[in-house]
Amino acid sequence: MNTKRLGRKIREKRKQCGLTSQQLADLCHVHDGYIRQLESGKKVPSMPLLLSLCDELETQAMISNY
């Protein structure tokens, strides 16, 4: 998985939805620092968190083999 690419996509969708990292963190029940780490590609979300992010950002997770 390309974590930097995933992080960029999360940041893009968050901004399109008009959310701050703090607001998205609150919605997903994680710390805002963790959202920033995801967006910078330093962390990889668990599957439950990825699904929660998709719900809150009104998008779908596309799972594929790289």
All heavy atoms as a GROMACS GRO file, in nm:
protein
  525
    1MET      N    1   0.085  -0.118   0.000
    1MET     CA    2   0.000   0.000   0.000
    1MET      C    3   0.089   0.124   0.000
    1MET      O    4   0.186   0.131   0.074
    1MET     CB    5  -0.090  -0.001   0.124
    1MET     CG    6  -0.169   0.126   0.141
    1MET     SD    7  -0.265   0.137   0.290
    1MET     CE    8  -0.386   0.013   0.260
    2ASN      N    9   0.055   0.218  -0.082
    2ASN     CA   10   0.128   0.344  -0.089
    2ASN      C   11   0.067   0.439   0.014
    2ASN      O   12  -0.036   0.503  -0.010
    2ASN     CB   13   0.118   0.402  -0.230
    2ASN     CG   14   0.201   0.525  -0.248
    2ASN    OD1   15   0.220   0.604  -0.156
    2ASN    ND2   16   0.251   0.544  -0.368
    3THR      N   17   0.132   0.448   0.131
    3THR     CA   18   0.075   0.526   0.242
    3THR      C   19   0.070   0.675   0.213
    3THR      O   20  -0.022   0.743   0.257
    3THR     CB   21   0.152   0.501   0.373
    3THR    OG1   22   0.290   0.533   0.354
    3THR    CG2   23   0.139   0.355   0.415
    4LYS      N   24   0.168   0.726   0.140
    4LYS     CA   25   0.166   0.870   0.107
    4LYS      C   26   0.049   0.903   0.014
    4LYS      O   27  -0.018   1.004   0.032
    4LYS     CB   28   0.298   0.913   0.046
    4LYS     CG   29   0.412   0.908   0.147
    4LYS     CD   30   0.521   1.002   0.109
    4LYS     CE   31   0.633   0.997   0.209
    4LYS     NZ   32   0.608   1.078   0.325
    5ARG      N   33   0.024   0.816  -0.082
    5ARG     CA   34  -0.088   0.838  -0.174
    5ARG      C   35  -0.221   0.830  -0.098
    5ARG      O   36  -0.310   0.914  -0.118
    5ARG     CB   37  -0.085   0.732  -0.284
    5ARG     CG   38  -0.193   0.749  -0.385
    5ARG     CD   39  -0.176   0.652  -0.499
    5ARG     NE   40  -0.296   0.647  -0.578
    5ARG     CZ   41  -0.337   0.543  -0.645
    5ARG    NH1   42  -0.267   0.432  -0.645
    5ARG    NH2   43  -0.448   0.547  -0.712
    6LEU      N   44  -0.234   0.731  -0.010
    6LEU     CA   45  -0.355   0.719   0.071
    6LEU      C   46  -0.374   0.844   0.156
    6LEU      O   47  -0.484   0.899   0.164
    6LEU     CB   48  -0.349   0.595   0.159
    6LEU     CG   49  -0.465   0.575   0.255
    6LEU    CD1   50  -0.597   0.561   0.180
    6LEU    CD2   51  -0.440   0.454   0.344
    7GLY      N   52  -0.266   0.890   0.218
    7GLY     CA   53  -0.273   1.011   0.300
    7GLY      C   54  -0.318   1.133   0.223
    7GLY      O   55  -0.399   1.213   0.271
    8ARG      N   56  -0.265   1.147   0.101
    8ARG     CA   57  -0.307   1.261   0.016
    8ARG      C   58  -0.456   1.253  -0.016
    8ARG      O   59  -0.526   1.355  -0.015
    8ARG     CB   60  -0.225   1.263  -0.113
    8ARG     CG   61  -0.087   1.321  -0.100
    8ARG     CD   62  -0.023   1.350  -0.235
    8ARG     NE   63  -0.020   1.236  -0.324
    8ARG     CZ   64   0.078   1.146  -0.332
    8ARG    NH1   65   0.182   1.159  -0.253
    8ARG    NH2   66   0.072   1.047  -0.418
    9LYS      N   67  -0.504   1.132  -0.045
    9LYS     CA   68  -0.646   1.114  -0.076
    9LYS      C   69  -0.733   1.148   0.044
    9LYS      O   70  -0.837   1.213   0.029
    9LYS     CB   71  -0.674   0.970  -0.121
    9LYS     CG   72  -0.614   0.936  -0.254
    9LYS     CD   73  -0.684   1.013  -0.364
    9LYS     CE   74  -0.636   0.968  -0.500
    9LYS     NZ   75  -0.701   1.041  -0.607
   10ILE      N   76  -0.690   1.106   0.162
   10ILE     CA   77  -0.767   1.137   0.284
   10ILE      C   78  -0.773   1.288   0.303
   10ILE      O   79  -0.880   1.345   0.329
   10ILE     CB   80  -0.706   1.067   0.407
   10ILE    CG1   81  -0.726   0.915   0.396
   10ILE    CG2   82  -0.769   1.120   0.537
   10ILE    CD1   83  -0.650   0.834   0.500
   11ARG      N   84  -0.658   1.355   0.290
   11ARG     CA   85  -0.653   1.501   0.306
   11ARG      C   86  -0.742   1.570   0.203
   11ARG      O   87  -0.818   1.663   0.236
   11ARG     CB   88  -0.510   1.552   0.294
   11ARG     CG   89  -0.502   1.704   0.313
   11ARG     CD   90  -0.360   1.757   0.303
   11ARG     NE   91  -0.283   1.710   0.416
   11ARG     CZ   92  -0.166   1.646   0.405
   11ARG    NH1   93  -0.112   1.623   0.288
   11ARG    NH2   94  -0.101   1.607   0.513
   12GLU      N   95  -0.733   1.528   0.077
   12GLU     CA   96  -0.815   1.589  -0.028
   12GLU      C   97  -0.964   1.576   0.003
   12GLU      O   98  -1.039   1.672  -0.008
   12GLU     CB   99  -0.786   1.522  -0.162
   12GLU     CG  100  -0.653   1.557  -0.223
   12GLU     CD  101  -0.620   1.473  -0.346
   12GLU    OE1  102  -0.709   1.402  -0.398
   12GLU    OE2  103  -0.503   1.476  -0.389
   13LYS      N  104  -1.007   1.456   0.040
   13LYS     CA  105  -1.149   1.433   0.070
   13LYS      C  106  -1.192   1.511   0.193
   13LYS      O  107  -1.302   1.567   0.196
   13LYS     CB  108  -1.178   1.284   0.089
   13LYS     CG  109  -1.174   1.203  -0.038
   13LYS     CD  110  -1.277   1.250  -0.140
   13LYS     CE  111  -1.418   1.220  -0.092
   13LYS     NZ  112  -1.521   1.260  -0.188
   14ARG      N  113  -1.106   1.518   0.295
   14ARG     CA  114  -1.139   1.593   0.416
   14ARG      C  115  -1.163   1.739   0.381
   14ARG      O  116  -1.262   1.800   0.424
   14ARG     CB  117  -1.027   1.580   0.519
   14ARG     CG  118  -1.047   1.667   0.642
   14ARG     CD  119  -0.937   1.653   0.743
   14ARG     NE  120  -0.805   1.689   0.697
   14ARG     CZ  121  -0.761   1.814   0.683
   14ARG    NH1  122  -0.840   1.917   0.706
   14ARG    NH2  123  -0.636   1.836   0.644
   15LYS      N  124  -1.074   1.795   0.300
   15LYS     CA  125  -1.088   1.936   0.262
   15LYS      C  126  -1.211   1.958   0.174
   15LYS      O  127  -1.280   2.059   0.188
   15LYS     CB  128  -0.961   1.984   0.194
   15LYS     CG  129  -0.846   2.000   0.293
   15LYS     CD  130  -0.723   2.056   0.228
   15LYS     CE  131  -0.616   2.078   0.334
   15LYS     NZ  132  -0.500   2.150   0.281
   16GLN      N  133  -1.239   1.864   0.083
   16GLN     CA  134  -1.359   1.874   0.000
   16GLN      C  135  -1.485   1.876   0.085
   16GLN      O  136  -1.583   1.941   0.050
   16GLN     CB  137  -1.366   1.758  -0.099
   16GLN     CG  138  -1.270   1.767  -0.214
   16GLN     CD  139  -1.274   1.643  -0.302
   16GLN    OE1  140  -1.354   1.553  -0.283
   16GLN    NE2  141  -1.184   1.640  -0.400
   17CYS      N  142  -1.480   1.803   0.196
   17CYS     CA  143  -1.596   1.798   0.287
   17CYS      C  144  -1.599   1.917   0.382
   17CYS      O  145  -1.692   1.930   0.462
   17CYS     CB  146  -1.593   1.668   0.367
   17CYS     SG  147  -1.626   1.522   0.268
   18GLY      N  148  -1.499   2.003   0.375
   18GLY     CA  149  -1.496   2.122   0.460
   18GLY      C  150  -1.466   2.093   0.606
   18GLY      O  151  -1.510   2.168   0.693
   19LEU      N  152  -1.391   1.986   0.631
   19LEU     CA  153  -1.359   1.947   0.768
   19LEU      C  154  -1.215   1.980   0.803
   19LEU      O  155  -1.127   1.971   0.718
   19LEU     CB  156  -1.380   1.796   0.787
   19LEU     CG  157  -1.520   1.741   0.771
   19LEU    CD1  158  -1.518   1.588   0.771
   19LEU    CD2  159  -1.611   1.794   0.880
   20THR      N  160  -1.192   2.014   0.928
   20THR     CA  161  -1.056   2.025   0.979
   20THR      C  162  -1.012   1.886   1.023
   20THR      O  163  -1.094   1.795   1.038
   20THR     CB  164  -1.049   2.119   1.100
   20THR    OG1  165  -1.124   2.061   1.209
   20THR    CG2  166  -1.103   2.258   1.068
   21SER      N  167  -0.882   1.870   1.045
   21SER     CA  168  -0.834   1.740   1.094
   21SER      C  169  -0.895   1.710   1.231
   21SER      O  170  -0.926   1.594   1.261
   21SER     CB  171  -0.682   1.734   1.098
   21SER     OG  172  -0.629   1.833   1.182
   22GLN      N  173  -0.915   1.812   1.313
   22GLN     CA  174  -0.976   1.792   1.445
   22GLN      C  175  -1.120   1.744   1.430
   22GLN      O  176  -1.163   1.653   1.502
   22GLN     CB  177  -0.972   1.921   1.526
   22GLN     CG  178  -1.033   1.908   1.665
   22GLN     CD  179  -0.957   1.811   1.753
   22GLN    OE1  180  -0.839   1.831   1.778
   22GLN    NE2  181  -1.022   1.705   1.801
   23GLN      N  182  -1.196   1.803   1.341
   23GLN     CA  183  -1.335   1.762   1.321
   23GLN      C  184  -1.344   1.618   1.272
   23GLN      O  185  -1.425   1.540   1.320
   23GLN     CB  186  -1.404   1.856   1.222
   23GLN     CG  187  -1.428   1.994   1.278
   23GLN     CD  188  -1.471   2.093   1.171
   23GLN    OE1  189  -1.422   2.090   1.057
   23GLN    NE2  190  -1.561   2.183   1.208
   24LEU      N  191  -1.257   1.581   1.176
   24LEU     CA  192  -1.258   1.444   1.126
   24LEU      C  193  -1.216   1.348   1.236
   24LEU      O  194  -1.276   1.241   1.252
   24LEU     CB  195  -1.164   1.431   1.006
   24LEU     CG  196  -1.155   1.292   0.943
   24LEU    CD1  197  -1.293   1.241   0.898
   24LEU    CD2  198  -1.057   1.293   0.827
   25ALA      N  199  -1.117   1.386   1.315
   25ALA     CA  200  -1.074   1.302   1.426
   25ALA      C  201  -1.188   1.279   1.525
   25ALA      O  202  -1.211   1.166   1.570
   25ALA     CB  203  -0.955   1.367   1.497
   26ASP      N  204  -1.260   1.384   1.558
   26ASP     CA  205  -1.374   1.372   1.650
   26ASP      C  206  -1.479   1.277   1.594
   26ASP      O  207  -1.533   1.193   1.667
   26ASP     CB  208  -1.436   1.508   1.679
   26ASP     CG  209  -1.347   1.599   1.763
   26ASP    OD1  210  -1.251   1.548   1.825
   26ASP    OD2  211  -1.374   1.720   1.765
   27LEU      N  212  -1.508   1.288   1.466
   27LEU     CA  213  -1.608   1.203   1.403
   27LEU      C  214  -1.566   1.056   1.403
   27LEU      O  215  -1.651   0.966   1.414
   27LEU     CB  216  -1.636   1.249   1.260
   27LEU     CG  217  -1.707   1.382   1.244
   27LEU    CD1  218  -1.702   1.428   1.100
   27LEU    CD2  219  -1.852   1.370   1.293
   28CYS      N  220  -1.436   1.032   1.392
   28CYS     CA  221  -1.383   0.895   1.384
   28CYS      C  222  -1.332   0.843   1.519
   28CYS      O  223  -1.281   0.732   1.527
   28CYS     CB  224  -1.270   0.889   1.282
   28CYS     SG  225  -1.326   0.918   1.113
   29HIS      N  226  -1.344   0.927   1.621
   29HIS     CA  227  -1.305   0.888   1.758
   29HIS      C  228  -1.157   0.854   1.769
   29HIS      O  229  -1.119   0.754   1.830
   29HIS     CB  230  -1.391   0.772   1.810
   29HIS     CG  231  -1.538   0.798   1.795
   29HIS    ND1  232  -1.605   0.888   1.874
   29HIS    CD2  233  -1.629   0.748   1.709
   29HIS    CE1  234  -1.732   0.892   1.839
   29HIS    NE2  235  -1.749   0.808   1.738
   30VAL      N  236  -1.073   0.939   1.708
   30VAL     CA  237  -0.928   0.928   1.720
   30VAL      C  238  -0.871   1.066   1.748
   30VAL      O  239  -0.943   1.166   1.738
   30VAL     CB  240  -0.862   0.868   1.593
   30VAL    CG1  241  -0.907   0.726   1.568
   30VAL    CG2  242  -0.887   0.955   1.471
   31HIS      N  243  -0.744   1.074   1.783
   31HIS     CA  244  -0.680   1.203   1.808
   31HIS      C  245  -0.648   1.272   1.675
   31HIS      O  246  -0.618   1.206   1.576
   31HIS     CB  247  -0.551   1.185   1.887
   31HIS     CG  248  -0.574   1.141   2.027
   31HIS    ND1  249  -0.612   1.227   2.126
   31HIS    CD2  250  -0.566   1.019   2.084
   31HIS    CE1  251  -0.627   1.161   2.239
   31HIS    NE2  252  -0.600   1.033   2.216
   32ASP      N  253  -0.653   1.405   1.676
   32ASP     CA  254  -0.624   1.479   1.554
   32ASP      C  255  -0.480   1.455   1.507
   32ASP      O  256  -0.453   1.455   1.388
   32ASP     CB  257  -0.653   1.628   1.570
   32ASP     CG  258  -0.566   1.696   1.674
   32ASP    OD1  259  -0.547   1.639   1.782
   32ASP    OD2  260  -0.517   1.807   1.646
   33GLY      N  261  -0.388   1.431   1.598
   33GLY     CA  262  -0.250   1.399   1.560
   33GLY      C  263  -0.242   1.272   1.477
   33GLY      O  264  -0.158   1.261   1.387
   34TYR      N  265  -0.330   1.178   1.507
   34TYR     CA  266  -0.331   1.054   1.430
   34TYR      C  267  -0.380   1.080   1.288
   34TYR      O  268  -0.325   1.024   1.192
   34TYR     CB  269  -0.418   0.949   1.500
   34TYR     CG  270  -0.402   0.811   1.441
   34TYR    CD1  271  -0.285   0.739   1.460
   34TYR    CD2  272  -0.502   0.754   1.364
   34TYR    CE1  273  -0.268   0.614   1.404
   34TYR    CE2  274  -0.487   0.628   1.309
   34TYR     CZ  275  -0.370   0.558   1.330
   34TYR     OH  276  -0.353   0.436   1.273
   35ILE      N  277  -0.479   1.165   1.272
   35ILE     CA  278  -0.527   1.201   1.138
   35ILE      C  279  -0.414   1.267   1.060
   35ILE      O  280  -0.392   1.236   0.944
   35ILE     CB  281  -0.650   1.295   1.145
   35ILE    CG1  282  -0.770   1.224   1.209
   35ILE    CG2  283  -0.685   1.350   1.006
   35ILE    CD1  284  -0.827   1.108   1.130
   36ARG      N  285  -0.339   1.356   1.125
   36ARG     CA  286  -0.227   1.422   1.057
   36ARG      C  287  -0.120   1.320   1.017
   36ARG      O  288  -0.061   1.331   0.909
   36ARG     CB  289  -0.169   1.532   1.145
   36ARG     CG  290  -0.263   1.653   1.158
   36ARG     CD  291  -0.195   1.773   1.220
   36ARG     NE  292  -0.135   1.746   1.349
   36ARG     CZ  293  -0.197   1.760   1.467
   36ARG    NH1  294  -0.323   1.803   1.470
   36ARG    NH2  295  -0.135   1.734   1.579
   37GLN      N  296  -0.096   1.220   1.102
   37GLN     CA  297   0.000   1.115   1.067
   37GLN      C  298  -0.049   1.031   0.949
   37GLN      O  299   0.030   0.992   0.863
   37GLN     CB  300   0.027   1.025   1.188
   37GLN     CG  301   0.110   1.093   1.294
   37GLN     CD  302   0.133   1.005   1.414
   37GLN    OE1  303   0.045   0.929   1.456
   37GLN    NE2  304   0.253   1.012   1.470
   38LEU      N  305  -0.179   1.004   0.946
   38LEU     CA  306  -0.236   0.932   0.831
   38LEU      C  307  -0.218   1.012   0.704
   38LEU      O  308  -0.176   0.960   0.601
   38LEU     CB  309  -0.385   0.904   0.853
   38LEU     CG  310  -0.424   0.803   0.960
   38LEU    CD1  311  -0.576   0.803   0.978
   38LEU    CD2  312  -0.374   0.664   0.925
   39GLU      N  313  -0.250   1.141   0.713
   39GLU     CA  314  -0.243   1.227   0.595
   39GLU      C  315  -0.100   1.246   0.544
   39GLU      O  316  -0.079   1.268   0.426
   39GLU     CB  317  -0.307   1.362   0.624
   39GLU     CG  318  -0.457   1.354   0.642
   39GLU     CD  319  -0.524   1.486   0.668
   39GLU    OE1  320  -0.454   1.587   0.696
   39GLU    OE2  321  -0.648   1.491   0.660
   40SER      N  322  -0.003   1.235   0.632
   40SER     CA  323   0.137   1.251   0.591
   40SER      C  324   0.199   1.118   0.548
   40SER      O  325   0.314   1.114   0.504
   40SER     CB  326   0.219   1.313   0.704
   40SER     OG  327   0.229   1.222   0.812
   41GLY      N  328   0.124   1.010   0.560
   41GLY     CA  329   0.173   0.879   0.518
   41GLY      C  330   0.258   0.809   0.621
   41GLY      O  331   0.320   0.707   0.592
   42LYS      N  332   0.260   0.859   0.744
   42LYS     CA  333   0.341   0.798   0.850
   42LYS      C  334   0.271   0.682   0.918
   42LYS      O  335   0.337   0.600   0.982
   42LYS     CB  336   0.380   0.904   0.954
   42LYS     CG  337   0.473   1.010   0.898
   42LYS     CD  338   0.506   1.114   1.002
   42LYS     CE  339   0.594   1.221   0.939
   42LYS     NZ  340   0.614   1.333   1.029
   43LYS      N  341   0.141   0.676   0.908
   43LYS     CA  342   0.062   0.569   0.969
   43LYS      C  343  -0.032   0.511   0.865
   43LYS      O  344  -0.068   0.576   0.768
   43LYS     CB  345  -0.022   0.621   1.087
   43LYS     CG  346   0.057   0.672   1.204
   43LYS     CD  347   0.113   0.559   1.285
   43LYS     CE  348   0.184   0.614   1.408
   43LYS     NZ  349   0.239   0.511   1.490
   44VAL      N  350  -0.073   0.387   0.890
   44VAL     CA  351  -0.170   0.318   0.804
   44VAL      C  352  -0.294   0.291   0.890
   44VAL      O  353  -0.281   0.235   0.999
   44VAL     CB  354  -0.112   0.185   0.752
   44VAL    CG1  355  -0.216   0.111   0.668
   44VAL    CG2  356   0.014   0.210   0.672
   45PRO      N  357  -0.413   0.330   0.844
   45PRO     CA  358  -0.532   0.307   0.925
   45PRO      C  359  -0.569   0.159   0.930
   45PRO      O  360  -0.545   0.084   0.835
   45PRO     CB  361  -0.641   0.387   0.853
   45PRO     CG  362  -0.595   0.390   0.710
   45PRO     CD  363  -0.445   0.394   0.716
   46SER      N  364  -0.627   0.119   1.042
   46SER     CA  365  -0.683  -0.016   1.052
   46SER      C  366  -0.804  -0.023   0.960
   46SER      O  367  -0.857   0.081   0.917
   46SER     CB  368  -0.725  -0.044   1.197
   46SER     OG  369  -0.831   0.045   1.233
   47MET      N  370  -0.848  -0.142   0.930
   47MET     CA  371  -0.965  -0.156   0.842
   47MET      C  372  -1.088  -0.088   0.903
   47MET      O  373  -1.159  -0.016   0.832
   47MET     CB  374  -0.992  -0.303   0.811
   47MET     CG  375  -1.101  -0.322   0.708
   47MET     SD  376  -1.071  -0.241   0.549
   47MET     CE  377  -0.935  -0.335   0.487
   48PRO      N  378  -1.117  -0.107   1.033
   48PRO     CA  379  -1.234  -0.036   1.089
   48PRO      C  380  -1.222   0.115   1.078
   48PRO      O  381  -1.319   0.184   1.047
   48PRO     CB  382  -1.237  -0.081   1.236
   48PRO     CG  383  -1.169  -0.214   1.236
   48PRO     CD  384  -1.061  -0.202   1.132
   49LEU      N  385  -1.100   0.169   1.100
   49LEU     CA  386  -1.082   0.314   1.088
   49LEU      C  387  -1.096   0.358   0.943
   49LEU      O  388  -1.157   0.461   0.915
   49LEU     CB  389  -0.948   0.359   1.146
   49LEU     CG  390  -0.917   0.508   1.134
   49LEU    CD1  391  -1.028   0.594   1.196
   49LEU    CD2  392  -0.783   0.540   1.193
   50LEU      N  393  -1.041   0.280   0.851
   50LEU     CA  394  -1.053   0.314   0.709
   50LEU      C  395  -1.200   0.321   0.668
   50LEU      O  396  -1.242   0.414   0.600
   50LEU     CB  397  -0.979   0.212   0.623
   50LEU     CG  398  -0.983   0.237   0.473
   50LEU    CD1  399  -0.922   0.371   0.437
   50LEU    CD2  400  -0.913   0.123   0.400
   51LEU      N  401  -1.278   0.226   0.715
   51LEU     CA  402  -1.422   0.227   0.682
   51LEU      C  403  -1.492   0.346   0.746
   51LEU      O  404  -1.580   0.407   0.685
   51LEU     CB  405  -1.486   0.095   0.724
   51LEU     CG  406  -1.435  -0.027   0.647
   51LEU    CD1  407  -1.494  -0.156   0.705
   51LEU    CD2  408  -1.463  -0.015   0.499
   52SER      N  409  -1.452   0.380   0.869
   52SER     CA  410  -1.509   0.498   0.935
   52SER      C  411  -1.474   0.626   0.859
   52SER      O  412  -1.558   0.713   0.839
   52SER     CB  413  -1.458   0.505   1.079
   52SER     OG  414  -1.510   0.618   1.145
   53LEU      N  415  -1.348   0.637   0.816
   53LEU     CA  416  -1.306   0.753   0.736
   53LEU      C  417  -1.389   0.762   0.609
   53LEU      O  418  -1.434   0.870   0.571
   53LEU     CB  419  -1.158   0.742   0.702
   53LEU     CG  420  -1.059   0.766   0.815
   53LEU    CD1  421  -0.920   0.718   0.775
   53LEU    CD2  422  -1.057   0.911   0.857
   54CYS      N  423  -1.409   0.649   0.544
   54CYS     CA  424  -1.488   0.648   0.419
   54CYS      C  425  -1.631   0.693   0.445
   54CYS      O  426  -1.687   0.770   0.366
   54CYS     CB  427  -1.488   0.509   0.358
   54CYS     SG  428  -1.329   0.464   0.285
   55ASP      N  429  -1.688   0.647   0.554
   55ASP     CA  430  -1.825   0.690   0.588
   55ASP      C  431  -1.831   0.840   0.611
   55ASP      O  432  -1.918   0.909   0.556
   55ASP     CB  433  -1.875   0.618   0.713
   55ASP     CG  434  -1.914   0.475   0.689
   55ASP    OD1  435  -1.933   0.436   0.571
   55ASP    OD2  436  -1.928   0.400   0.787
   56GLU      N  437  -1.739   0.891   0.692
   56GLU     CA  438  -1.741   1.033   0.726
   56GLU      C  439  -1.706   1.121   0.606
   56GLU      O  440  -1.755   1.233   0.596
   56GLU     CB  441  -1.646   1.062   0.842
   56GLU     CG  442  -1.683   0.992   0.972
   56GLU     CD  443  -1.823   1.022   1.023
   56GLU    OE1  444  -1.880   1.128   0.987
   56GLU    OE2  445  -1.876   0.941   1.100
   57LEU      N  446  -1.622   1.071   0.517
   57LEU     CA  447  -1.581   1.149   0.400
   57LEU      C  448  -1.667   1.120   0.278
   57LEU      O  449  -1.640   1.169   0.169
   57LEU     CB  450  -1.433   1.124   0.369
   57LEU     CG  451  -1.336   1.164   0.479
   57LEU    CD1  452  -1.195   1.122   0.444
   57LEU    CD2  453  -1.342   1.314   0.506
   58GLU      N  454  -1.771   1.040   0.300
   58GLU     CA  455  -1.869   1.006   0.195
   58GLU      C  456  -1.801   0.955   0.069
   58GLU      O  457  -1.822   1.006  -0.041
   58GLU     CB  458  -1.957   1.129   0.166
   58GLU     CG  459  -2.034   1.174   0.288
   58GLU     CD  460  -2.113   1.301   0.266
   58GLU    OE1  461  -2.100   1.363   0.159
   58GLU    OE2  462  -2.190   1.336   0.356
   59THR      N  463  -1.718   0.853   0.087
   59THR     CA  464  -1.648   0.792  -0.024
   59THR      C  465  -1.642   0.642  -0.002
   59THR      O  466  -1.688   0.592   0.100
   59THR     CB  467  -1.506   0.853  -0.040
   59THR    OG1  468  -1.453   0.810  -0.164
   59THR    CG2  469  -1.416   0.814   0.072
   60GLN      N  470  -1.585   0.569  -0.096
   60GLN     CA  471  -1.573   0.424  -0.086
   60GLN      C  472  -1.426   0.386  -0.082
   60GLN      O  473  -1.343   0.450  -0.146
   60GLN     CB  474  -1.639   0.355  -0.205
   60GLN     CG  475  -1.788   0.378  -0.212
   60GLN     CD  476  -1.847   0.312  -0.335
   60GLN    OE1  477  -1.778   0.265  -0.423
   60GLN    NE2  478  -1.979   0.310  -0.340
   61ALA      N  479  -1.397   0.279  -0.010
   61ALA     CA  480  -1.260   0.226  -0.007
   61ALA      C  481  -1.243   0.134  -0.126
   61ALA      O  482  -1.324   0.046  -0.149
   61ALA     CB  483  -1.236   0.149   0.122
   62MET      N  484  -1.142   0.162  -0.203
   62MET     CA  485  -1.108   0.076  -0.314
   62MET      C  486  -0.988  -0.008  -0.274
   62MET      O  487  -0.879   0.044  -0.258
   62MET     CB  488  -1.076   0.158  -0.440
   62MET     CG  489  -1.193   0.243  -0.487
   62MET     SD  490  -1.342   0.150  -0.528
   62MET     CE  491  -1.288   0.064  -0.672
   63ILE      N  492  -1.011  -0.136  -0.251
   63ILE     CA  493  -0.906  -0.225  -0.206
   63ILE      C  494  -0.854  -0.300  -0.328
   63ILE      O  495  -0.929  -0.360  -0.403
   63ILE     CB  496  -0.958  -0.328  -0.103
   63ILE    CG1  497  -1.032  -0.256   0.011
   63ILE    CG2  498  -0.845  -0.413  -0.051
   63ILE    CD1  499  -0.953  -0.158   0.088
   64SER      N  500  -0.723  -0.294  -0.349
   64SER     CA  501  -0.663  -0.364  -0.462
   64SER      C  502  -0.524  -0.412  -0.425
   64SER      O  503  -0.465  -0.367  -0.327
   64SER     CB  504  -0.656  -0.274  -0.584
   64SER     OG  505  -0.568  -0.166  -0.559
   65ASN      N  506  -0.474  -0.503  -0.501
   65ASN     CA  507  -0.337  -0.552  -0.483
   65ASN      C  508  -0.244  -0.466  -0.564
   65ASN      O  509  -0.267  -0.443  -0.683
   65ASN     CB  510  -0.326  -0.698  -0.528
   65ASN     CG  511  -0.407  -0.789  -0.442
   65ASN    OD1  512  -0.424  -0.765  -0.323
   65ASN    ND2  513  -0.459  -0.896  -0.500
   66TYR      N  514  -0.137  -0.419  -0.505
   66TYR     CA  515  -0.038  -0.336  -0.575
   66TYR      C  516   0.077  -0.422  -0.616
   66TYR      O  517   0.120  -0.510  -0.555
   66TYR     CB  518   0.009  -0.221  -0.488
   66TYR     CG  519  -0.093  -0.112  -0.477
   66TYR    CD1  520  -0.193  -0.116  -0.383
   66TYR    CD2  521  -0.088  -0.005  -0.565
   66TYR    CE1  522  -0.287  -0.016  -0.375
   66TYR    CE2  523  -0.183   0.096  -0.557
   66TYR     CZ  524  -0.281   0.090  -0.460
   66TYR     OH  525  -0.374   0.189  -0.452
   0.00000   0.00000   0.00000
